[in-house]
Amino acid sequence: MTDRSKNSTNKSEQTFQAPKNFIVPFILLSLRDLNCHGYKILQQLMDFGFSTIDQGNLYRMLRQLEKDDIVKSEWDTSEAGPAKRIYSLTEAGEKYLKTCVYSLEHYQSMLEQFFSVYTNMFTFPNSRKGKDEEKEI
């Protein structure tokens, strides 16, 4: 068995994964009108449909967003129990969220086109064959 065949897997068995930073706009949207702690953000992400979110990765992302001045945080000691870090969106974060919206709108348009073409392949299964035959003439 070659190294290539050992390392390659059947593409039809792989699960499609969203791009690495796909979750960031959802985090920012969660913080748009509500300052909240990481656990609440995690719950909101699950409400958006993210089924598997590593809590450690979420906190690393939040720390990086804070370093990038996209979010800011403060310690909340008002409640009984341990202090909680409360995250909020900065002005730069608001601008970045708008940039994300424009990008996602573009992706949405691309996805709509993809699904339109994909659906038409099954609605008109012979249409592709006809196009290939036309090219040969």
N, C-alpha and C positions, 0 to 999 in steps of 0.2 A: 504494500500500500504506500503510495507516495505521500509526502508531507502535505501536498495540496489537497488530496482527497481526505486526509485525516482532519484537516482544519476546516474544510468546507462542509456546510450542512445543506440539506435540501431547502432551497429558498421557499418552496411551497409550505414547509413546516414552520417557518419563522414567523414571529409576530411582528407586525409593523409597529415601530416605536416613533413617537413624536420627536421632533428635534430637541436637543438638550435643554435649551432655554425656553421651550414652549410654555412652561409653567409660570414664567416670570410675569407676563401680562395678567394672569389670573391672580397672582399674589398682589400685584399693584391695584387691580380692580377691587380686591377684597379690602384694601386699605384706603380706597378712594374717599369714602364717606364715614369710615368707622376705624378708630384706633383700636387695635386689639393685640392680644398676646399670641404667641406662636401656635398654641393648641387650637385657638379659635380660627386662625388662618388655615390650619390643617383641616379642620371640620368644613370650612367653606370650600376648600379645594376638593374635598370629597363630594360635596354637594354639586360642584361643577362636573363631576364625573371622573376625577382622577382616583382610580381604585387602589393603586399601590404607591404610597408616598412614604419614603423613608424620612422619619422625623429628623434624624441627624443631617440629612442632605438639605432639608428645608431650613434648618437653623444656619447651616453653612451658607446657603443662598441669601438668607436674610442678612447675615453678617457682611457678605460681599456687597449686597445692595446698599448696606449702610456705609461701607467704605467708599462706594461710588457716589455717595450723597443722593441716592434715589429714595431711601427710607431713612428714618431716624428712630431712635428708641430711647425710652426712659424707664427707670425702675419704678414700679407701682408697689408701694408698701402700705397702701390704705386698707387692704383686706387682711384678715387674720391668716396666718400661715406664711409660707415663704414668699418673698418678693417675686413679682412677675415682670418680665420685660415687655413693655407695651410698644408696639411698632406703629408708625404713622408715615404717611407719604410726604415727601418734601416738595418744594416747588419744582425742583429738577425732576423729581419722580412724576409729577403731574405731566410735565412736558414729555418725558419718556413714555408714559402711558399713552399719550396721544400718538406718538411715533409708532408704538406697538399696534394701536388700533388701525392706523393706515396700512401697516404691513399685513395684519390679519385680514383686512378687507381685500387686499391683493391676493392673499392665499385663498380666501373664500371664493373669489372669482375664478382662480385657477382650479380649485376643487369642483366648483359647479361645472366648469367646462369638462373636466376629467370625467365626472359622473354622467354628464350628458353623452359624451362619446361612448363611455362604457355601456350605458343603458341602450344606446342605439345599436350597439353590436349585437345585443340579444333581441331587440325589437325587429331589426332588419338584418338577420344573420347573413344573408347573401350579398348585402351591399358592398362589403369589403372585397368579395370575390369579383364582383362586377368591376370595381375600380382597378383591380390588378389586371383583369383581362383587357380593360381599356388602355392601360399603359403599354401592353404588348403590341397593340395595333399600330 
